Amino acid sequence: MEENKKSNRIKPLLISLFLSIGCFIMIVIYALNWEQISQIDWSRFFPEPEVLEAYYEITNMSRSMPVLTKKAEEGMPIIPVPLINQKECGYLTGCELVSGTMVLNYYNQEISPQDLYEVIEKAPEPVDRNGTGADPRLCFIGDPQKSNGFGCYAEPLIAAMNEVFSGERYAVNISGTSLETIEKEYLAEGIPVIIWATIHMSEPEQGNRWQLENGTEFQWLAGEHCLVLVGADDDYYYFNDPDHEGEVVGYEKELVEKRYQQLGSQAIIVSR
């Protein structure tokens, strides 16, 4: 009789244990593959609107969850680029200007993000009164001190940095170069690299869309972000991230490469 009581107590515990293990395994599988899973058309399997709504709410939460990061450890070969936080200096949407300033400071140009903003080609809004859209490949768009600003791509930042350098050094466009090559040819030589990716390496989303002067349509990618690549190890790339406070932060290599490609594989170095 006593043995039966023990058996009756153990069975629920074992069932709970196996269910917990199963749930944990499913959570791990989802965490590692949520981007692929989110692309599935679940309406074929769950036609009920309330079920679909709950699923998409979970998916959106997954997109906004922070990715795995790693703090650079003491003694790692990190290029000592001065770190500037964009929120602390009031440049809420000026990550390109802050990244450019960090690299300029590294090369002994004592300027601020405001100084760089003053010399960069700019447009106050994505579309002017005449309906002509600004091109981030040509100018910085919006007010970097406001949360609803936009930013720019590589070429306007290169032009502004070269105006500051005044021929002493040159910002050079190396867009299209793989991060693996960047690591071997530039980081290994102590050369920091400005790259475009996304905020906290989250999945980019389609933002505003407008028509350019030449009649083509431009799609802004919400979450666009500019960072300074300062180191690498076997698994992580390390950044002076304008949106990360107080320390060099590492993001997993595979994820960084994906975000880098999604933003057009844009990269800048400084050369003599």
Backbone bond lengths (Angstrom), bond angles and torsions (degrees), N, CA, C in turn:
res aa  C-N    CA-C-N  psi(-1)  N-CA   C-N-CA  omega(-1)  CA-C   N-CA-C  phi
1 M - - - 1.467 - - 1.525 110.59 -
2 E 1.344 116.00 -43.84 1.457 120.96 179.69 1.526 111.10 -62.67
3 E 1.367 114.70 -38.50 1.460 119.21 179.45 1.518 110.87 -65.02
4 N 1.324 117.88 -37.43 1.465 121.98 178.65 1.524 110.61 -63.80
5 K 1.348 115.99 -40.43 1.462 120.02 178.93 1.526 110.87 -63.09
6 K 1.358 115.70 -43.53 1.461 119.48 178.42 1.524 111.10 -62.11
7 S 1.353 114.69 -42.01 1.463 119.36 -179.93 1.523 110.97 -63.11
8 N 1.326 116.42 -40.51 1.466 120.68 179.60 1.533 111.51 -65.60
9 R 1.342 116.54 -31.48 1.463 119.43 178.91 1.524 111.54 -77.39
10 I 1.330 116.48 -34.97 1.465 121.06 -176.09 1.519 111.85 -73.38
11 K 1.340 117.52 -37.66 1.468 120.82 -176.23 1.529 112.91 -56.27
12 P 1.342 118.74 -50.16 1.473 118.24 178.46 1.523 113.20 -61.07
13 L 1.343 115.47 -35.68 1.458 118.90 178.86 1.522 111.03 -65.09
14 L 1.336 116.64 -42.67 1.462 120.55 178.73 1.524 111.28 -64.47
15 I 1.336 115.78 -41.96 1.470 120.05 178.75 1.528 110.01 -61.17
16 S 1.337 115.94 -45.04 1.467 120.21 179.05 1.519 111.20 -62.38
17 L 1.336 115.84 -40.50 1.460 120.67 179.77 1.525 111.12 -62.28
18 F 1.347 116.39 -47.95 1.459 120.20 -178.85 1.531 111.53 -65.53
19 L 1.331 116.75 -37.83 1.469 119.82 176.99 1.525 111.17 -64.59
20 S 1.325 116.13 -40.99 1.470 120.58 179.29 1.518 111.06 -63.75
21 I 1.354 115.84 -42.87 1.465 120.08 178.80 1.526 110.30 -63.40
22 G 1.350 115.47 -42.53 1.466 119.76 179.22 1.519 112.14 -62.22
23 C 1.345 116.39 -42.92 1.473 120.71 178.66 1.521 110.73 -64.18
24 F 1.330 115.97 -40.98 1.469 119.93 179.71 1.524 110.78 -62.36
25 I 1.333 116.50 -43.33 1.468 120.35 179.36 1.519 110.57 -62.10
26 M 1.339 117.40 -42.46 1.462 121.11 179.58 1.521 111.51 -64.69
27 I 1.332 116.35 -39.03 1.470 120.52 178.34 1.533 110.22 -63.38
28 V 1.327 116.87 -43.06 1.463 120.85 179.24 1.526 110.47 -63.41
29 I 1.337 117.12 -44.15 1.470 121.00 178.90 1.524 110.16 -60.82
30 Y 1.337 116.39 -44.08 1.467 119.51 179.84 1.521 111.59 -65.40
31 A 1.341 116.33 -42.05 1.466 120.28 -178.56 1.525 111.42 -61.81
32 L 1.338 117.00 -35.91 1.457 121.19 -178.50 1.517 113.30 -81.05
33 N 1.331 116.47 -20.89 1.465 119.57 -173.63 1.516 114.35 -130.36
34 W 1.351 117.39 22.77 1.464 118.95 -171.62 1.514 112.47 -65.84
35 E 1.342 118.15 -29.46 1.458 118.70 -179.04 1.530 110.78 -67.04
36 Q 1.348 116.65 -41.61 1.464 120.13 177.59 1.522 110.97 -68.13
37 I 1.346 115.67 -41.01 1.459 120.01 -179.21 1.522 110.82 -63.67
38 S 1.347 116.15 -36.19 1.466 120.03 -177.05 1.522 112.62 -68.59
39 Q 1.358 117.13 -16.36 1.458 119.92 179.98 1.529 112.85 -84.57
40 I 1.328 117.37 -9.19 1.466 121.03 -179.09 1.525 110.49 -72.73
41 D 1.315 116.52 139.51 1.468 121.42 176.49 1.530 108.56 -82.57
42 W 1.338 115.31 90.89 1.468 120.18 -175.09 1.527 112.75 -74.16
43 S 1.324 118.11 -8.79 1.463 119.60 179.04 1.526 111.38 -64.44
44 R 1.326 117.11 -21.20 1.466 120.32 177.13 1.521 111.19 -70.10
45 F 1.333 115.98 -28.20 1.461 120.60 -176.05 1.527 112.75 -101.12
46 F 1.352 115.73 -32.34 1.460 120.53 -177.78 1.526 109.34 -127.55
47 P 1.317 118.14 82.67 1.466 120.41 -176.43 1.531 113.83 -70.36
48 E 1.350 117.59 -16.34 1.460 119.46 -177.64 1.525 110.13 -68.79
49 P 1.330 118.36 125.93 1.473 121.81 -176.47 1.517 113.71 -56.97
50 E 1.354 116.76 -39.67 1.461 118.81 -176.68 1.529 111.87 -68.11
51 V 1.347 117.06 -32.03 1.458 120.52 177.95 1.520 110.26 -70.33
52 L 1.332 115.49 -43.92 1.465 120.16 178.51 1.522 111.14 -62.36
53 E 1.332 116.62 -41.76 1.459 121.22 -179.03 1.523 110.56 -60.96
54 A 1.332 116.33 -41.55 1.463 120.34 179.28 1.522 110.58 -66.45
55 Y 1.343 116.89 -39.14 1.465 119.91 179.38 1.517 111.04 -63.88
56 Y 1.339 116.55 -47.77 1.464 119.55 -177.10 1.528 111.67 -66.56
57 E 1.327 116.72 -29.32 1.466 119.47 176.06 1.524 109.81 -65.56
58 I 1.340 116.82 -41.14 1.459 121.38 177.52 1.527 110.36 -65.09
59 T 1.344 116.34 -40.94 1.468 120.95 179.39 1.515 111.05 -61.49
60 N 1.326 116.74 -44.91 1.465 120.16 179.33 1.517 111.65 -63.37
61 M 1.334 116.27 -36.49 1.461 119.98 175.84 1.523 109.98 -63.76
62 S 1.329 117.33 -39.13 1.458 120.97 179.60 1.515 111.24 -63.45
63 R 1.340 116.43 -39.50 1.457 120.59 -179.90 1.524 111.59 -62.42
64 S 1.328 115.86 -33.97 1.461 119.46 -175.45 1.525 113.26 -91.69
65 M 1.318 117.39 -4.86 1.460 120.13 179.55 1.525 110.43 -70.00
66 P 1.325 118.09 142.08 1.466 119.59 179.50 1.519 111.67 -65.73
67 V 1.339 115.91 142.58 1.452 119.87 179.29 1.523 108.85 -83.25
68 L 1.329 115.07 170.03 1.453 120.60 -179.17 1.522 110.15 -68.51
69 T 1.322 116.37 125.61 1.464 121.53 179.10 1.522 109.38 -122.68
70 K 1.318 114.41 165.40 1.459 120.01 179.78 1.514 109.02 -142.54
71 K 1.299 116.99 132.48 1.456 121.83 177.40 1.527 109.15 -76.78
72 A 1.327 116.22 135.53 1.465 120.22 176.73 1.523 109.63 -62.93
73 E 1.314 116.35 128.41 1.460 120.68 -177.47 1.523 110.94 -84.43
74 E 1.321 114.76 153.50 1.460 120.46 -179.91 1.525 110.09 -62.14
75 G 1.308 115.97 135.49 1.459 120.43 -179.79 1.512 114.26 94.30
76 M 1.333 118.06 -8.19 1.463 120.79 178.05 1.530 109.23 -71.25
77 P 1.339 117.50 150.38 1.470 120.55 179.41 1.524 112.32 -76.57
78 I 1.337 115.61 74.34 1.461 122.11 -179.87 1.528 108.86 -98.57
79 I 1.331 117.17 131.29 1.458 120.87 177.79 1.529 107.89 -69.45
80 P 1.337 117.81 126.23 1.476 120.53 -171.52 1.531 113.99 -79.45
81 V 1.324 115.55 63.17 1.463 120.69 176.09 1.526 108.42 -77.66
82 P 1.336 119.04 131.17 1.474 120.19 177.69 1.530 110.94 -56.63
83 L 1.319 115.52 135.02 1.468 120.82 -176.37 1.524 110.75 -96.05
84 I 1.326 116.64 127.45 1.466 122.48 177.49 1.525 108.45 -123.75
85 N 1.320 116.37 130.75 1.464 121.54 177.15 1.526 109.46 -94.12
86 Q 1.322 116.96 127.28 1.463 119.95 -173.47 1.522 113.28 -67.64
87 K 1.312 117.75 -30.14 1.465 119.79 179.09 1.529 110.28 -72.84
88 E 1.334 116.07 -40.43 1.461 119.64 -179.67 1.523 112.02 -63.82
89 C 1.331 117.19 -32.90 1.462 119.17 -179.95 1.524 112.19 -94.74
90 G 1.338 116.50 5.55 1.458 120.70 173.64 1.508 115.27 82.43
91 Y 1.330 118.36 14.40 1.474 121.33 -179.48 1.529 109.54 -106.02
92 L 1.326 115.26 75.63 1.458 121.55 -172.05 1.520 112.81 -60.80
93 T 1.344 117.04 -36.46 1.465 120.91 178.59 1.527 110.54 -123.89
94 G 1.318 115.40 33.90 1.462 120.37 -179.01 1.509 113.02 -114.91
95 C 1.340 117.19 39.58 1.462 120.32 -176.28 1.529 112.39 -60.02
96 E 1.338 117.47 -33.26 1.468 120.07 178.63 1.529 110.49 -65.43
97 L 1.332 115.75 -43.82 1.462 120.60 179.51 1.530 111.10 -65.80
98 V 1.328 116.49 -39.56 1.465 121.04 179.72 1.534 110.41 -68.41
99 S 1.327 116.80 -42.75 1.471 120.35 178.10 1.524 110.65 -63.42
100 G 1.336 116.22 -44.84 1.457 119.89 177.72 1.515 112.00 -60.79
101 T 1.327 116.42 -40.63 1.471 120.88 179.38 1.522 111.27 -65.00
102 M 1.336 117.93 -40.84 1.462 120.36 178.64 1.528 110.75 -58.63
103 V 1.335 116.03 -44.52 1.468 119.61 -179.10 1.525 110.87 -69.73
104 L 1.313 117.10 -40.31 1.470 119.94 176.19 1.528 111.08 -61.34
105 N 1.324 117.43 -41.81 1.467 121.01 176.78 1.530 110.75 -61.83
106 Y 1.320 116.28 -38.56 1.470 120.66 178.77 1.524 110.65 -60.44
107 Y 1.333 116.02 -34.87 1.462 121.09 178.82 1.539 111.30 -96.39
108 N 1.338 114.96 30.92 1.473 122.74 169.65 1.528 114.68 66.83
109 Q 1.312 117.21 25.74 1.458 120.98 172.65 1.532 107.63 -100.03
110 E 1.301 117.30 106.28 1.468 121.38 -174.17 1.523 109.97 -85.11
111 I 1.314 114.85 83.08 1.459 121.20 179.17 1.523 109.32 -128.26
112 S 1.322 116.67 169.88 1.459 123.68 177.52 1.530 108.92 -114.11
113 P 1.342 117.71 166.50 1.464 119.23 173.85 1.529 112.79 -56.43
114 Q 1.330 116.52 -33.24 1.459 120.03 177.91 1.529 110.90 -64.68
115 D 1.326 116.71 -40.63 1.472 120.79 177.49 1.525 110.68 -60.20
116 L 1.323 115.72 -42.32 1.468 119.79 -179.31 1.529 110.85 -69.60
117 Y 1.313 116.14 -36.77 1.470 120.16 178.28 1.523 111.27 -63.38
118 E 1.313 116.37 -34.47 1.463 120.08 -178.70 1.526 112.56 -65.68
119 V 1.339 117.00 -28.21 1.470 118.86 -177.01 1.526 113.54 -100.56
120 I 1.325 117.82 -12.24 1.462 119.15 -178.37 1.525 110.41 -77.75
121 E 1.328 116.55 146.75 1.466 121.13 173.66 1.521 107.59 -66.80
122 K 1.334 117.68 133.48 1.464 118.87 -173.18 1.525 112.96 -144.19
123 A 1.331 113.80 159.41 1.469 122.61 174.40 1.520 106.81 -133.86
124 P 1.344 118.57 131.31 1.464 120.37 -175.45 1.521 114.19 -67.16
125 E 1.334 117.07 -28.69 1.462 121.55 -178.49 1.529 109.26 -137.87
126 P 1.337 117.62 157.97 1.466 118.73 177.82 1.528 113.46 -65.64
127 V 1.340 116.87 -27.24 1.471 120.88 179.23 1.522 108.53 -133.71
128 D 1.345 117.20 130.77 1.464 120.14 -179.00 1.531 111.24 -87.04
129 R 1.332 116.82 -176.07 1.466 121.49 -176.51 1.520 112.88 -62.80
130 N 1.316 115.92 -25.87 1.465 120.13 -179.18 1.527 112.51 -86.69
131 G 1.338 115.82 0.40 1.468 119.59 179.58 1.516 113.40 84.39
132 T 1.331 117.28 9.45 1.463 120.93 178.56 1.524 109.93 -85.84
133 G 1.328 116.23 127.55 1.451 120.39 -177.59 1.518 112.86 -86.93
134 A 1.323 116.03 141.72 1.468 121.53 176.01 1.524 109.68 -79.11
135 D 1.321 115.72 150.86 1.467 121.80 -177.83 1.526 108.89 -111.26
136 P 1.336 119.25 116.95 1.473 120.92 -179.25 1.519 113.08 -65.88
137 R 1.323 116.84 -11.44 1.468 120.32 174.42 1.525 111.11 -80.14
138 L 1.351 115.06 -8.69 1.462 120.28 -179.27 1.524 113.51 -118.96
139 C 1.334 117.43 -23.29 1.463 119.77 -175.56 1.524 111.67 -156.41
140 F 1.331 114.79 162.94 1.467 121.43 174.00 1.526 107.72 -83.34
141 I 1.337 116.90 129.35 1.464 121.33 -174.17 1.526 110.42 -107.47
142 G 1.338 116.03 129.71 1.453 121.27 173.98 1.515 113.60 90.34
143 D 1.319 115.09 177.77 1.457 123.11 -179.59 1.529 109.08 -93.57
144 P 1.341 118.52 114.82 1.469 120.22 -176.66 1.526 113.79 -67.41
145 Q 1.330 117.10 -13.19 1.456 119.82 179.51 1.521 112.55 -91.72
146 K 1.323 116.68 1.47 1.462 120.96 177.66 1.526 110.62 -111.98
147 S 1.306 116.12 151.30 1.459 120.29 -176.47 1.518 113.11 -73.12
148 N 1.332 117.59 -15.43 1.463 120.06 -178.96 1.529 112.04 -102.58
149 G 1.349 117.45 19.87 1.454 121.28 176.60 1.524 111.39 -74.02
150 F 1.328 115.38 178.01 1.466 120.04 -179.54 1.530 109.69 -117.62
151 G 1.329 117.80 -89.33 1.452 119.97 -178.17 1.513 110.61 144.99
152 C 1.332 116.60 -153.54 1.455 120.50 -179.83 1.519 109.89 -152.01
153 Y 1.322 114.77 171.97 1.458 121.28 174.71 1.530 109.31 -102.58
154 A 1.309 117.41 -164.63 1.461 121.30 -166.87 1.528 114.83 -65.14
155 E 1.328 118.61 -46.56 1.462 120.56 -169.67 1.538 114.63 -60.33
156 P 1.342 119.60 -46.25 1.475 118.02 178.42 1.525 112.78 -61.90
157 L 1.324 117.05 -36.89 1.462 120.21 178.89 1.530 110.64 -67.64
158 I 1.329 117.05 -39.56 1.461 121.15 177.23 1.530 110.32 -59.54
159 A 1.325 116.05 -47.49 1.463 120.56 -178.94 1.530 111.14 -60.87
160 A 1.331 116.83 -42.57 1.467 120.67 -179.56 1.524 111.21 -67.36
161 M 1.329 117.39 -42.12 1.464 120.58 178.97 1.526 110.51 -63.79
162 N 1.319 117.21 -39.20 1.466 120.17 -179.94 1.529 111.82 -68.64
163 E 1.316 116.21 -29.59 1.462 118.70 175.15 1.524 110.08 -66.94
164 V 1.315 117.37 -36.84 1.460 121.00 177.65 1.528 110.72 -69.68
165 F 1.336 116.14 -42.98 1.470 119.97 -179.17 1.530 112.22 -64.77
166 S 1.319 117.65 -32.40 1.477 122.50 178.51 1.532 113.10 54.86
167 G 1.322 116.08 37.72 1.463 120.11 175.19 1.511 115.30 90.62
168 E 1.339 118.90 -7.66 1.465 120.86 178.26 1.533 110.74 -69.68
169 R 1.302 114.86 -41.49 1.462 123.18 173.62 1.518 107.22 -140.34
170 Y 1.345 115.28 177.13 1.457 118.93 -177.99 1.530 110.33 -138.83
171 A 1.325 115.70 131.56 1.466 120.35 168.48 1.516 107.35 -77.51
172 V 1.329 116.35 131.71 1.464 121.53 -173.16 1.520 109.84 -124.40
173 N 1.320 116.19 135.59 1.456 122.17 179.36 1.528 109.57 -82.09
174 I 1.328 117.20 115.52 1.468 121.06 175.69 1.528 110.19 -115.39
175 S 1.328 116.40 26.32 1.467 120.94 179.95 1.533 110.48 -55.43
176 G 1.323 114.57 143.54 1.457 120.19 -177.54 1.515 113.12 96.45
177 T 1.333 116.80 -11.19 1.462 121.11 178.59 1.523 109.61 -80.14
178 S 1.316 117.73 133.60 1.464 120.56 178.97 1.517 110.39 -67.71
179 L 1.315 116.73 153.80 1.467 120.09 178.70 1.525 111.14 -66.31
180 E 1.306 117.09 -29.98 1.465 120.03 176.66 1.529 110.41 -62.46
181 T 1.336 116.54 -43.72 1.462 120.99 177.20 1.528 111.05 -67.52
182 I 1.335 116.25 -41.20 1.465 120.84 177.55 1.531 110.68 -57.66
183 E 1.319 115.55 -43.03 1.465 119.68 179.77 1.528 111.16 -61.12
184 K 1.329 117.26 -44.54 1.463 121.21 -175.99 1.523 112.83 -74.55
185 E 1.342 116.82 -39.72 1.455 119.96 -171.04 1.529 114.02 -93.87
186 Y 1.331 116.97 -22.74 1.469 118.89 -175.62 1.519 112.84 -119.19
187 L 1.334 117.67 -54.97 1.467 118.85 -179.71 1.519 111.30 -58.72
188 A 1.324 116.66 -41.22 1.461 120.89 -179.06 1.532 111.92 -64.20
189 E 1.327 116.39 -20.66 1.459 121.39 179.03 1.526 112.17 -99.93
190 G 1.324 116.83 9.89 1.463 120.75 177.91 1.515 113.94 77.20
191 I 1.333 117.12 25.15 1.464 121.68 -179.22 1.518 109.70 -105.69
192 P 1.332 118.98 113.10 1.474 120.68 177.30 1.531 109.87 -70.05
193 V 1.319 115.31 153.38 1.462 120.78 -176.00 1.522 109.76 -130.19
194 I 1.329 115.82 127.43 1.467 120.91 173.97 1.522 107.53 -84.60
195 I 1.339 116.99 127.62 1.465 119.65 177.84 1.527 110.10 -130.74
196 W 1.329 114.46 162.07 1.459 121.66 174.86 1.520 108.96 -106.95
197 A 1.332 115.90 132.59 1.464 122.13 175.74 1.529 106.82 -146.92
198 T 1.336 117.53 -131.76 1.464 121.05 177.97 1.517 109.97 -135.92
199 I 1.321 116.65 163.44 1.459 121.77 179.31 1.520 109.49 -63.26
200 H 1.317 116.05 121.57 1.463 123.62 -179.72 1.523 112.13 56.83
201 M 1.333 116.94 22.39 1.467 123.93 179.06 1.529 112.47 59.19
202 S 1.339 115.79 31.37 1.465 119.60 177.86 1.521 109.90 -80.73
203 E 1.308 116.50 163.40 1.468 121.99 -179.50 1.526 109.94 -63.64
204 P 1.342 118.99 126.46 1.464 119.96 177.84 1.525 110.92 -71.02
205 E 1.321 115.78 152.76 1.458 121.07 178.13 1.525 109.06 -127.33
206 Q 1.317 116.15 158.16 1.451 120.16 177.92 1.526 109.64 -70.36
207 G 1.325 115.97 122.18 1.453 121.64 178.31 1.512 110.66 -99.89
208 N 1.321 116.85 -140.95 1.464 121.27 179.86 1.522 111.31 -65.86
209 R 1.313 114.71 154.31 1.459 121.58 178.38 1.516 108.12 -132.29
210 W 1.333 116.41 137.18 1.460 118.63 179.43 1.525 110.11 -149.87
211 Q 1.329 114.59 165.02 1.461 120.36 -177.81 1.527 110.53 -94.91
212 L 1.334 116.33 132.88 1.451 122.01 179.48 1.532 110.55 -84.12
213 E 1.300 115.73 170.10 1.458 121.92 -176.63 1.529 111.92 -60.90
214 N 1.336 116.69 -31.87 1.465 119.90 -178.54 1.530 113.06 -82.93
215 G 1.333 116.12 5.17 1.457 120.34 176.40 1.512 114.95 93.20
216 T 1.334 118.14 -10.16 1.461 120.23 178.22 1.527 110.55 -81.66
217 E 1.314 116.01 159.16 1.460 121.15 -179.01 1.514 109.66 -99.26
218 F 1.329 116.25 136.93 1.461 120.90 179.20 1.520 109.74 -111.81
219 Q 1.337 115.65 134.04 1.461 121.98 177.63 1.525 109.96 -109.22
220 W 1.329 116.46 113.50 1.469 120.57 176.59 1.524 108.98 -79.33
221 L 1.333 116.46 134.62 1.460 121.11 177.16 1.521 109.41 -93.61
222 A 1.318 115.93 112.73 1.461 120.91 178.92 1.525 109.18 -67.14
223 G 1.319 115.01 136.09 1.464 120.35 -177.40 1.517 112.46 98.83
224 E 1.332 117.09 -2.11 1.474 121.65 177.42 1.524 109.65 -51.73
225 H 1.331 115.48 139.56 1.460 119.18 -175.89 1.528 109.77 -151.13
226 C 1.309 115.72 151.18 1.463 122.53 -179.38 1.527 108.31 -122.57
227 L 1.331 116.68 134.34 1.457 122.22 -175.58 1.525 109.85 -139.43
228 V 1.327 115.77 166.85 1.457 121.07 176.92 1.526 109.11 -111.79
229 L 1.308 116.00 116.06 1.463 122.48 179.35 1.522 108.93 -79.81
230 V 1.351 116.56 121.73 1.470 120.40 -173.26 1.528 113.98 -125.96
231 G 1.325 118.27 -0.69 1.452 119.19 -179.59 1.517 112.44 -177.54
232 A 1.320 115.85 171.53 1.462 121.25 -179.97 1.527 109.64 -160.01
233 D 1.325 115.84 152.24 1.461 121.16 167.60 1.531 106.90 -131.80
234 D 1.306 118.36 -159.89 1.463 120.25 -175.84 1.526 112.61 -64.16
235 D 1.323 117.51 -32.31 1.457 120.35 -170.85 1.525 115.23 -118.20
236 Y 1.334 117.30 -17.86 1.467 120.01 -171.95 1.529 111.66 -130.51
237 Y 1.341 114.45 148.34 1.455 121.31 164.05 1.526 107.12 -101.40
238 Y 1.348 115.67 140.45 1.460 120.53 -175.69 1.529 110.24 -112.50
239 F 1.348 114.36 138.90 1.452 120.35 -171.29 1.526 112.86 -131.59
240 N 1.323 114.79 147.34 1.452 120.83 153.35 1.525 104.90 -82.41
241 D 1.305 115.85 98.47 1.465 121.54 -176.87 1.532 107.99 -96.20
242 P 1.344 118.10 116.27 1.471 119.95 -179.16 1.520 113.71 -56.85
243 D 1.337 116.87 -22.14 1.459 120.40 -177.88 1.531 112.60 -97.93
244 H 1.336 116.14 5.26 1.465 119.79 -179.79 1.520 108.06 -117.08
245 E 1.301 116.31 126.21 1.472 120.76 -167.81 1.535 112.84 -87.58
246 G 1.313 115.55 126.77 1.454 121.37 161.00 1.504 119.64 83.12
247 E 1.347 120.30 -5.40 1.450 119.43 -177.20 1.521 110.80 -158.50
248 V 1.328 115.15 157.45 1.461 120.46 174.02 1.528 107.60 -71.78
249 V 1.327 116.42 136.01 1.462 120.35 -175.25 1.518 110.25 -123.75
250 G 1.331 115.88 142.60 1.456 121.30 179.43 1.517 111.78 -106.98
251 Y 1.340 115.68 140.43 1.465 122.78 173.90 1.527 108.16 -122.11
252 E 1.331 116.91 146.89 1.458 121.04 -176.70 1.527 111.48 -58.67
253 K 1.322 116.16 136.44 1.454 121.89 -173.11 1.523 113.60 -56.75
254 E 1.309 116.91 -47.42 1.462 120.25 -176.68 1.526 111.30 -60.46
255 L 1.327 116.32 -40.23 1.461 120.64 -179.96 1.530 110.81 -69.81
256 V 1.325 116.83 -41.72 1.470 120.19 178.91 1.525 110.30 -61.24
257 E 1.315 117.35 -44.74 1.465 121.06 179.46 1.524 110.97 -59.15
258 K 1.323 116.46 -40.09 1.470 120.38 179.88 1.522 110.82 -64.86
259 R 1.334 117.36 -48.06 1.466 120.85 -179.15 1.532 110.75 -65.70
260 Y 1.311 116.28 -39.14 1.458 121.89 178.04 1.534 110.22 -58.45
261 Q 1.308 116.51 -45.08 1.468 120.75 179.00 1.525 111.37 -67.44
262 Q 1.329 116.91 -38.21 1.463 120.11 179.64 1.530 111.72 -63.18
263 L 1.323 116.91 -28.07 1.465 121.06 178.27 1.529 112.02 -96.88
264 G 1.313 116.54 19.59 1.457 120.54 172.04 1.514 115.43 88.94
265 S 1.330 118.24 13.88 1.479 122.57 -179.90 1.532 111.27 50.55
266 Q 1.323 116.18 49.07 1.465 121.54 -178.51 1.534 110.11 -88.98
267 A 1.330 115.50 133.57 1.468 119.64 -178.12 1.528 110.30 -153.61
268 I 1.333 114.96 148.95 1.466 122.04 -178.79 1.536 108.34 -134.01
269 I 1.338 116.61 137.19 1.461 121.14 169.04 1.529 107.90 -123.49
270 V 1.319 115.23 172.72 1.462 120.60 174.73 1.528 107.72 -117.38
271 S 1.330 114.88 134.41 1.456 121.07 -178.09 1.530 109.70 -133.07
272 R 1.314 116.87 163.52 1.467 121.56 174.83 1.529 109.98 -81.38
